[in-house]
């Protein structure tokens, strides 16, 4: 009778150890699956954020060719304005300089 009780305990212990082993294996498999799923989600999120960044960067900086043309046009306008002001005031400035050079101060 005692022998049977010990056998049952040993058998129960063996079954419990097997159940624990199976549970651990299942846990390892599930952890690997979770890691793979997380990597897929991370990659998708990175791609989405990169796409948003590129769209924002394009919006903020615009097409560089268009931007360069706009800057060149604005520069030409400013240079033309400065040239016209120089031409308009050239005579008066020369006369003012000559007057101050030739006039002897008190």
Beta strands, then each sheet from edge to edge (+ up, - down):
end
